[in-house]
Amino acid sequence: MFVRSLAALALWISLPVAACAQAPDIIRPEVVATYPHDTNAFTQGLFIHDGQLFESTGQVGQSSLRRVALETGRVEQSVAIAPPIFGEGSARIGDEIFMLSWVSERGFVFDAETFEQVDSFTYPGEGWGLTYDGNHLILSDGTPELRFLDPETMTLSHSINVTLNGRAVRRLNELEWVDGMIWANIWETRSIVRIDPETGIVDAMIDLSALVPPSVAGRRDAVANGIAWNAATGQIYVTGKLWPILYEIRLPDSDPD
């Protein structure tokens, strides 16, 4: 694994680097295809619905919800999130898109077709990543805890603590439900952890270090963030904040069909 990423991940789970040698297998994904990505997009959330790519972005005054043409990277539809809100993760349920904010303890619900805001909700603490498992919205807040929320009431159903070798994993960021597992970017690393939603145990780490575009390799804020799974086809896409590229990837041990 890339040394900088390994060292950073070891820091977030409060382990010495050497201890990570016993961690679950590190998987280096294969690149299937590349697509343009808006270099002004501070990517916070990414998902695919009916073959369409949706993205939520952050930074105060630059936060937005977008529908993006996958092949060209062109923003086809967007709504700005007004200051002082710092946009965060997003997920779709039916005809609605749910989106978090970072420290405002407030989320938004948009009509998925018009992007008109139709509702809002509150939650305690920070909001980082958001995904949907078919029953619950799953929220990350930078701690080892993932919260499972009832999407009807936005109340807490239950939570899990994410661990690697029995030690807590912090800085869980963008989330994606991928074939029955939770994938999470780890903030300020080039790693994705794959999490069992029942136990919180990390069973694999996906190393994105080879995918970091050279143009942003030295930027501390341009980290890997953004995972989208097309449930209909099995395709997986990843990108990063301010990255010029969105990648379609596959895991070496996965079925290419």
Phi and psi in degrees as a GROMACS rama.xvg file:
@    title "Ramachandran Plot"
@    xaxis  label "Phi"
@    yaxis  label "Psi"
@TYPE xy
-58.6987  130.234  PHE-2
-60.8677  -43.0852  VAL-3
-62.5181  -41.3089  ARG-4
-67.1046  -42.9736  SER-5
-62.0312  -44.2382  LEU-6
-63.9223  -40.8382  ALA-7
-65.7748  -43.2079  ALA-8
-64.6771  -39.2737  LEU-9
-59.9917  -37.5526  ALA-10
-63.0657  -44.8453  LEU-11
-69.4434  -25.2154  TRP-12
-100.941  10.652  ILE-13
59.2875  41.7114  SER-14
-123.151  148.631  LEU-15
-66.3957  150.934  PRO-16
-53.3837  -42.1813  VAL-17
-59.0879  -31.4255  ALA-18
-66.4689  -24.4018  ALA-19
-70.6382  -9.6446  CYS-20
-62.9024  -23.6961  ALA-21
-94.7227  6.33899  GLN-22
-68.347  166.579  ALA-23
-54.6206  160.135  PRO-24
-52.7228  139.64  ASP-25
-90.9216  125.538  ILE-26
-108.526  127.061  ILE-27
-101.855  113.478  ARG-28
-71.4145  155.466  PRO-29
-93.7513  138.534  GLU-30
-85.4095  123.644  VAL-31
-91.8046  -41.9045  VAL-32
-159.455  160.24  ALA-33
-126.764  149.016  THR-34
-138.02  155.585  TYR-35
-67.1346  149.066  PRO-36
-137.165  140.927  HIS-37
-64.0903  118.887  ASP-38
-73.9747  -5.34361  THR-39
-95.8052  -2.47681  ASN-40
-86.1824  112.412  ALA-41
-86.5035  81.6654  PHE-42
-62.4208  126.725  THR-43
-118.655  -34.6175  GLN-44
-140.067  148.77  GLY-45
-150.613  133.509  LEU-46
-158.051  160.085  PHE-47
-113.173  135.226  ILE-48
-139.262  123.719  HIS-49
50.7706  40.4127  ASP-50
79.0603  -0.471519  GLY-51
-101.079  142.736  GLN-52
-96.6156  130.698  LEU-53
-122.068  146.968  PHE-54
-144.777  137.979  GLU-55
-113.22  142.7  SER-56
-124.459  161.163  THR-57
-117.32  -166.422  GLY-58
84.8193  133.464  GLN-59
-63.943  128.457  VAL-60
85.979  -8.33152  GLY-61
-126.05  1.28187  GLN-62
-70.5589  144.394  SER-63
-160.594  165.134  SER-64
-116.148  134.923  LEU-65
-136.926  150.238  ARG-66
-110.486  126.54  ARG-67
-121.538  137.137  VAL-68
-72.2018  116.742  ALA-69
-58.3291  -45.9227  LEU-70
-67.8794  -32.0908  GLU-71
-112.232  -17.6606  THR-72
78.0236  4.15761  GLY-73
-74.5574  136.046  ARG-74
-78.1605  115.415  VAL-75
-94.075  -22.8889  GLU-76
-157.729  140.256  GLN-77
-156.231  158.088  SER-78
-135.088  132.522  VAL-79
-81.5152  145.291  ALA-80
-103.306  115.561  ILE-81
-70.4079  146.802  ALA-82
-56.9436  151.141  PRO-83
-91.8288  17.5164  PRO-84
-70.6292  135.139  ILE-85
-108.352  107.226  PHE-86
-65.7869  150.296  GLY-87
-136.781  -145.163  GLU-88
-66.271  162.875  GLY-89
-146.337  157.645  SER-90
-156.753  152.543  ALA-91
-110.408  138.02  ARG-92
-130.81  113.623  ILE-93
60.4554  -121.695  GLY-94
-97.7375  15.2967  ASP-95
-128.261  148.818  GLU-96
-116.705  126.849  ILE-97
-99.8336  137.631  PHE-98
-138.734  137.883  MET-99
-94.5534  165.017  LEU-100
-119.981  162.517  SER-101
-72.7032  -67.0546  TRP-102
-118.624  6.2885  VAL-103
-85.9065  -5.80233  SER-104
55.086  37.1982  GLU-105
-143.021  136.363  ARG-106
-120.52  168.332  GLY-107
-130.136  148.994  PHE-108
-121.202  126.094  VAL-109
-117.135  146.323  PHE-110
-65.4609  126.752  ASP-111
-68.9878  -20.2836  ALA-112
-91.0864  -45.1437  GLU-113
-96.2547  -17.2728  THR-114
65.1431  18.1998  PHE-115
-75.9744  133.695  GLU-116
-70.4255  126.449  GLN-117
-113.894  -12.7462  VAL-118
-166.434  172.73  ASP-119
-145.903  167.304  SER-120
-151.705  166.238  PHE-121
-124.372  158.608  THR-122
-155.941  151.757  TYR-123
-80.4047  145.602  PRO-124
81.2762  -163.358  GLY-125
-86.632  159.024  GLU-126
-119.131  128.837  GLY-127
-119.441  -77.721  TRP-128
-111.438  161.147  GLY-129
-148.656  136.548  LEU-130
-149.654  176.109  THR-131
-132.444  129.657  TYR-132
-100.266  7.71984  ASP-133
101.09  -17.3566  GLY-134
-131.053  -37.2393  ASN-135
-129.221  149.876  HIS-136
-79.5794  135.519  LEU-137
-112.489  124.863  ILE-138
-117.994  133.819  LEU-139
-106.801  152.422  SER-140
-136.271  17.028  ASP-141
92.1885  -9.91484  GLY-142
-97.6374  177.42  THR-143
-71.1774  -7.47359  PRO-144
-88.403  135.883  GLU-145
-110.475  128.596  LEU-146
-99.2163  135.729  ARG-147
-104.487  116.498  PHE-148
-109.832  141.019  LEU-149
-72.0119  116.997  ASP-150
-68.4019  -16.9138  PRO-151
-77.1506  -38.72  GLU-152
-114.471  -13.4805  THR-153
59.5776  25.3472  MET-154
-92.3681  157.324  THR-155
-73.3705  123.04  LEU-156
-85.8905  -52.86  SER-157
-166.328  176.607  HIS-158
-144.165  160.49  SER-159
-129.893  153.806  ILE-160
-105.419  128.548  ASN-161
-86.4402  129.852  VAL-162
-133.39  150.849  THR-163
-128.571  117.952  LEU-164
54.7671  35.5232  ASN-165
81.9457  0.697355  GLY-166
-110.938  142.976  ARG-167
-65.767  140.083  ALA-168
-106.118  117.796  VAL-169
-96.8398  174.957  ARG-170
61.2803  33.9344  ARG-171
-64.9503  126.853  LEU-172
-116.738  -116.943  ASN-173
-63.0008  137.722  GLU-174
-117.936  151.26  LEU-175
-149.298  135.538  GLU-176
-83.6186  116.745  TRP-177
-126.912  103.129  VAL-178
51.3634  48.7958  ASP-179
87.4943  1.25749  GLY-180
-125.611  159.377  MET-181
-100.538  122.962  ILE-182
-100.454  139.461  TRP-183
-139.729  126.63  ALA-184
-66.3068  144.743  ASN-185
-105.243  117.431  ILE-186
-54.371  132.783  TRP-187
67.8675  23.2698  GLU-188
-129.99  175.169  THR-189
-108.04  30.8058  ARG-190
-119.578  146.288  SER-191
-113.394  135.962  ILE-192
-104.739  143.23  VAL-193
-106.087  122.823  ARG-194
-117.955  133.766  ILE-195
-73.0399  120.995  ASP-196
-71.203  -14.7988  PRO-197
-85.8362  -40.9583  GLU-198
-106.887  -21.0525  THR-199
81.6241  2.24106  GLY-200
-79.7841  133.537  ILE-201
-78.4256  121.099  VAL-202
-105.277  -7.73651  ASP-203
-162.157  153.987  ALA-204
-123.18  132.397  MET-205
-108.136  117.736  ILE-206
-91.4674  114.472  ASP-207
-100.002  12.0318  LEU-208
-59.8328  -33.7812  SER-209
-74.5423  -10.7173  ALA-210
-96.3503  -9.81468  LEU-211
-64.9931  119.709  VAL-212
-62.7878  138.871  PRO-213
-56.308  -31.1117  PRO-214
-66.9069  -19.0804  SER-215
-121.02  6.15104  VAL-216
-58.8294  -29.8529  ALA-217
-95.3735  3.80065  GLY-218
-94.7995  125.554  ARG-219
-67.3903  -30.7523  ARG-220
-86.9419  -14.7646  ASP-221
-91.3686  62.8254  ALA-222
-93.3772  161.518  VAL-223
-59.5898  126.192  ALA-224
-165.858  123.785  ASN-225
126.069  113.273  GLY-226
-134.067  130.368  ILE-227
-133.575  131.132  ALA-228
-115.869  125.62  TRP-229
-89.8079  101.341  ASN-230
-63.2964  -26.7544  ALA-231
-73.7249  -30.5975  ALA-232
-116.694  -16.2646  THR-233
83.6595  0.782064  GLY-234
-70.9134  143.66  GLN-235
-124.388  135.236  ILE-236
-123.745  143.308  TYR-237
-137.622  154.455  VAL-238
-154.376  -163.372  THR-239
-148.641  168.409  GLY-240
-64.0116  123.992  LYS-241
68.8879  11.713  LEU-242
-73.1945  146.144  TRP-243
-84.8013  -2.17972  PRO-244
-132.979  139.949  ILE-245
-113.318  130.568  LEU-246
-107.154  138.219  TYR-247
-92.2983  128.889  GLU-248
-125.906  163.272  ILE-249
-139.932  152.041  ARG-250
-85.7906  140.568  LEU-251
-56.0722  -30.1175  PRO-252
-94.0445  8.44995  ASP-253
-93.5137  159.041  SER-254
-74.6478  121.108  ASP-255
-65.3068  -17.3019  PRO-256
